[in-house]
């Protein structure tokens, strides 16, 4: 099994428990790690045989438009479900880093989901 990783993609989503926190998009860093067999893509050099990571990035950049979440746990779960459904990797790992605690570099929440067999 191989993997495609998008690391620390900067997005701006409305996330937070309070209405004030959700009033304006805030900076998050997303990491998405997808496992799949891309041996056919390696042999044929064809994008159709793998996951087009630019499409994933474009979707993630737009994912927060007109949406909001109270918890980043719900956000990473929604992203993982979407990637599994749309791009069909064997598994996906999604991590979101949020910068809300001044004494910490960041708070991170992560989830791994596997393809249903």
SERO-4910 file (N, C-alpha, C, O; in steps of 0.05 Angstrom, whole numbers):
BEGIN
 pado doro    nc1    nc2    nc3   cac1   cac2   cac3    cc1    cc2    cc3    oc1    oc2    oc3
  Unk    A     17    -24      0      0      0      0     18     25      0     39     25     13
  Unk    A      9     45    -14     24     70    -16      7     92     -4    -16     88      4
  Unk    A     18    116     -4      3    138      8      8    164     -7     30    169    -19
  Unk    A    -12    181     -6    -10    209    -15    -16    226      9    -37    223     22
  Unk    A      2    245     15     -2    263     38     -3    292     30     13    301     13
  Unk    A    -22    306     41    -24    335     38    -19    345     67    -35    340     85
  Unk    A      3    360     71     11    366     98      8    396    104     19    413     89
  Unk    A     -6    403    125     -9    430    135    -20    449    114    -10    471    110
  Unk    A    -41    441    101    -55    458     82    -70    480     98    -86    474    115
  Unk    A    -64    505     92    -77    527    106   -105    532     94   -108    537     70
  Unk    A   -125    531    112   -153    536    105   -164    556    125   -152    561    146
  Unk    A   -186    567    119   -200    586    137   -229    577    140   -245    581    121
  Unk    A   -236    566    163   -263    556    168   -273    568    194   -258    578    211
  Unk    A   -300    569    196   -313    578    221   -317    555    239   -334    537    235
  Unk    A   -300    554    261   -301    532    280   -299    543    308   -282    560    313
  Unk    A   -317    534    326   -315    543    354   -341    539    368   -362    538    356
  Unk    A   -339    536    394   -363    532    411   -381    556    411   -406    553    411
  Unk    A   -370    580    413   -387    604    416   -393    616    388   -379    612    369
  Unk    A   -415    631    388   -423    645    364   -401    665    355   -395    668    332
  Unk    A   -388    678    375   -366    696    370   -343    683    356   -332    693    337
  Unk    A   -336    659    365   -314    644    353   -320    635    324   -302    634    307
  Unk    A   -345    629    319   -354    621    293   -361    644    274   -367    640    251
  Unk    A   -360    669    284   -369    692    268   -350    697    245   -359    707    224
  Unk    A   -325    692    248   -305    697    227   -289    671    222   -282    657    241
  Unk    A   -282    666    198   -265    643    192   -238    646    206   -227    668    208
  Unk    A   -228    624    216   -202    625    229   -183    606    215   -191    586    202
  Unk    A   -158    611    218   -137    595    205   -134    568    218   -132    566    242
  Unk    A   -135    548    201   -130    520    209   -109    508    190   -107    517    167
  Unk    A    -95    489    200    -77    473    182    -88    445    181    -92    432    202
  Unk    A    -93    435    157   -103    408    153    -81    390    142    -66    398    124
  Unk    A    -80    366    152    -63    345    141    -82    322    133    -98    313    149
  Unk    A    -79    313    108    -95    291     98    -75    271     87    -59    277     70
  Unk    A    -77    246     97    -60    225     88    -77    202     78    -93    191     94
  Unk    A    -75    195     53    -92    175     40    -76    151     32    -55    154     18
  Unk    A    -84    127     39    -70    103     31    -86     91      8   -111     90      8
  Unk    A    -71     81    -12    -83     69    -36    -62     54    -51    -38     56    -46
  Unk    A    -71     38    -69    -52     24    -87    -50     41   -113    -69     41   -129
  Unk    A    -28     55   -116    -25     71   -141     -5     58   -160      7     72   -176
  Unk    A     -2     32   -158     17     19   -176      9     22   -206     26     24   -223
  Unk    A    -17     22   -212    -26     26   -240    -18     53   -249    -11     57   -273
  Unk    A    -20     74   -232    -12    101   -240     18    102   -244     27    116   -263
  Unk    A     33     88   -228     62     88   -231     70     75   -258     90     83   -270
  Unk    A     56     54   -265     62     40   -290     53     56   -315     67     56   -335
  Unk    A     30     69   -313     18     81   -337     23    111   -339     20    123   -360
  Unk    A     31    123   -316     35    152   -315      9    167   -321      9    188   -334
  Unk    A    -14    156   -312    -40    168   -317    -53    176   -291    -55    160   -273
  Unk    A    -62    201   -290    -74    212   -266   -100    198   -259   -108    197   -235
  Unk    A   -114    187   -279   -139    173   -274   -135    148   -256   -155    137   -246
  Unk    A   -111    138   -254   -105    114   -239    -97    119   -210    -88    101   -196
  Unk    A   -100    144   -201    -92    151   -174   -111    173   -164   -131    179   -177
  Unk    A   -106    184   -141   -121    206   -130   -108    232   -138    -84    236   -133
  Unk    A   -123    249   -151   -113    275   -160   -112    293   -135   -133    304   -127
  Unk    A    -88    296   -124    -86    312    -99    -93    341   -103   -102    355    -84
  Unk    A    -90    352   -127    -98    380   -132   -129    383   -128   -138    403   -118
  Unk    A   -144    363   -138   -173    363   -134   -180    362   -105   -198    376    -96
  Unk    A   -166    346    -90   -171    344    -61   -165    371    -48   -181    381    -31
  Unk    A   -143    383    -55   -136    410    -44   -157    430    -51   -166    445    -33
  Unk    A   -165    431    -76   -186    451    -84   -212    447    -68   -224    466    -60
  Unk    A   -219    422    -64   -244    416    -49   -240    424    -20   -259    436     -8
  Unk    A   -217    419     -8   -213    427     20   -213    457     24   -223    468     43
  Unk    A   -201    472      4   -201    501      6   -229    512      6   -234    533     18
  Unk    A   -247    500     -8   -275    509    -10   -294    496     10   -317    505     13
  Unk    A   -285    476     24   -302    459     42   -316    476     63   -338    469     71
  Unk    A   -303    496     73   -315    512     95   -333    534     87   -345    548    104
  Unk    A   -336    539     61   -354    561     52   -382    556     60   -394    535     55
  Unk    A   -394    576     73   -422    576     82   -428    553    101   -450    543    103
  Unk    A   -407    544    116   -410    522    136   -396    531    161   -378    548    161
  Unk    A   -405    518    183   -390    522    208   -393    498    226   -412    482    223
  Unk    A   -375    495    244   -374    472    263   -369    483    290   -353    502    294
  Unk    A   -381    470    310   -375    477    338   -349    463    346   -332    475    361
  Unk    A   -345    438    337   -322    422    346   -304    415    322   -315    408    301
  Unk    A   -278    416    326   -261    406    305   -262    376    302   -254    365    281
  Unk    A   -272    363    323   -276    334    320   -297    328    299   -293    309    283
  Unk    A   -318    344    298   -338    341    277   -327    348    249   -333    335    229
  Unk    A   -311    369    248   -299    378    223   -281    356    211   -285    349    188
  Unk    A   -263    344    227   -245    324    216   -261    299    208   -254    286    188
  Unk    A   -282    293    222   -299    270    215   -313    276    188   -314    258    171
  Unk    A   -324    300    184   -337    307    159   -318    306    136   -325    296    114
  Unk    A   -293    316    140   -273    315    118   -266    286    111   -264    279     88
  Unk    A   -261    270    131   -254    242    127   -276    227    111   -270    213     92
  Unk    A   -301    231    119   -323    219    105   -325    228     76   -329    211     59
  Unk    A   -321    253     72   -322    264     44   -300    252     27   -305    245      4
  Unk    A   -276    251     37   -254    240     21   -258    210     16   -252    201     -7
  Unk    A   -267    195     35   -272    167     30   -293    163      9   -291    146     -9
  Unk    A   -314    179     10   -336    177    -10   -328    186    -38   -333    172    -57
  Unk    A   -314    208    -39   -308    220    -65   -283    208    -79   -283    204   -103
  Unk    A   -263    201    -63   -237    193    -75   -230    163    -71   -212    153    -84
  Unk    A   -245    150    -53   -243    121    -49   -215    111    -42   -207     90    -54
  Unk    A   -200    124    -24   -175    111    -15   -182     88      3   -205     85     12
  Unk    A   -162     71      8   -166     48     27   -171     59     55   -187     49     70
  Unk    A   -156     80     62   -160     94     88   -152    123     85   -138    130     66
  Unk    A   -162    139    104   -155    167    104   -150    176    133   -165    168    151
  Unk    A   -129    191    137   -123    204    162   -126    234    158   -115    245    139
  Unk    A   -141    246    176   -145    275    174   -139    287    201   -148    278    222
  Unk    A   -122    308    201   -115    323    225   -120    352    220   -113    363    199
  Unk    A   -132    366    240   -136    395    239   -121    407    262   -124    398    285
  Unk    A   -106    428    257    -92    443    277   -105    470    280   -110    484    260
  Unk    A   -112    477    305   -125    502    311   -108    518    330    -95    507    347
  Unk    A   -107    545    326    -89    562    341   -104    580    359   -106    604    355
  Unk    A   -115    569    381   -132    584    399   -122    587    427   -133    603    443
  Unk    A   -102    572    435    -92    573    462    -64    587    460    -45    575    450
  Unk    A    -62    611    471    -37    626    469    -13    612    480     10    616    470
  Unk    A    -17    595    500      6    582    513     15    556    498     35    544    506
  Unk    A      0    549    478      7    525    462     11    532    433      0    551    423
  Unk    A     29    517    420     33    522    392      7    518    376      0    534    359
  Unk    A     -7    496    382    -33    491    370    -47    469    385    -35    455    401
  Unk    A    -73    465    379    -88    442    388    -95    426    363   -102    438    343
  Unk    A    -92    400    364    -97    383    341   -117    362    348   -117    350    369
  Unk    A   -134    356    328   -153    333    330   -149    318    304   -147    329    282
  Unk    A   -148    291    307   -143    274    283   -161    250    284   -171    241    305
  Unk    A   -167    239    260   -183    215    258   -172    199    234   -162    210    215
  Unk    A   -175    173    236   -169    155    214   -194    139    208   -207    128    226
  Unk    A   -202    138    182   -225    123    173   -216    104    151   -198    110    135
  Unk    A   -228     80    151   -221     60    132   -245     55    113   -268     59    121
  Unk    A   -239     48     89   -259     41     69   -276     18     79   -266     -2     90
  Unk    A   -303     20     75   -320     -2     82   -318    -24     62   -318    -19     38
  Unk    A   -316    -48     71   -313    -71     52   -339    -85     48   -341   -105     33
***
